[in-house]
Amino acid sequence: MKGIPNMGNILKQAQQFQSKVAKLQEELGERTVEASAGGGMVVVVANGRQEIVSIKIDPEVVDANDVDMLQDLIIAAVNDALERAKKMVNEEMGKLTQGLNLPNIPGLM
């Protein structure tokens, strides 16, 4: 039957792709991005698994009378770090899937 792709070949390619995705996810888990708020007063590092790896807070920003400001700086830096990590993952997955006609599958990228 002409026009029907070899199913075994398709499955093999799918397994190879799955292996590449798993390897990339592992590598991205080791890569980090950094974000800051308040002119560097709060610095947050996140990895490619979108986990917060570290938070550094400059002692000058710690003021018992203005806890709200510190909380806002932490939230801003964490959100920025997670957004940067997500962007990094999407860019790397985009390189891996370039040229593939994949449907938009939530959670894939």
N, C-alpha and C positions, 0 to 999 in steps of 0.2 A: 504494500500500500504506500503509494507516494504521498508525500506531504505530512505524514505522521512521524514526528521525531522519535528517535530511539529512546524509549522510556528508561532503560538502564543507564544511558548516557546522561539523561536529565537528572536522574537520582544521584549519580556520581558527582555531577556538577553542583547539585544542591548540597551534598555532604561536604564538598570542598569549600563551598561558600560558607557553610555553617562553621566549619573549622576556622576559617579566616576571621569570621565575626567574633568567635570565642577568643581567639588569640588577640585581636584588636581590643576587645573589652578588658582582657587581662592587662595589656600594655597601658591602656588608658587609666586603669586603676592605679597605676604607678606614677602617672603624670599628674602634675599639680598646676593650679592657676592661683593667682594672688589678687586680692582686691582690698581696697582701703576706703576709709571714710574719715571725714574730719581732718583732711590734709595729712593723712597717715597716722592719725592718733589711734585708730583701730585698724588692724590688718588681719585679714582672714585668708587662710589657705584652704582650698578644696581640691579633691582629687577627681579623676574622671568617673568615679562611681557616684559623684555628687555627694560625697561625704566631707564634712568639715574636718580637716586635719589639724589645724591649729588656729588659735586666736591670740593676737598680741595686742595689749592695751597699754598705751603710754600712761604712766602714773599721773601725768599732769591733767589728764581728762577725768580722772576719778575724783568726783566731788560729791560728798554725802548730801549736799544741798541741791544737787542737780542730777539725780539718778536718771531722770527721764531722758536727758540729753545723751548720756552714755548708752542707755538702752536703744535709743534711736540710731546712734552711730553703729552699734553692733548689728542691729537689724539691717541697716543699709549695706554694711560691708558683707554680711552673710549672703544677703540676696544677690548682690553683685557677684560674689565669688561663685555662687551656685549657677547664676546665669552664664558666667564665663566658662564654667565647667561643661554646662550643657552645650554651649556653642562649640567648644573644643570637640566634644563627642560627635556632634552633628557634622562638623567639618570633616572629621576623620572617617566617619561612616559614609559620608557623601563621596569621599575619594574611593572607598572600597566598593560602593555600589554604582559608581559612575558607569554609564553605558548599559546598565541593567534596567529593564522596564519593570520595575517593581511597583505593586499597588501601594497606596498609602496605608500602611499597617501601623496603627497606634502602638507605641512602645518599641518599635523596631529601631527608630532613630530618635 
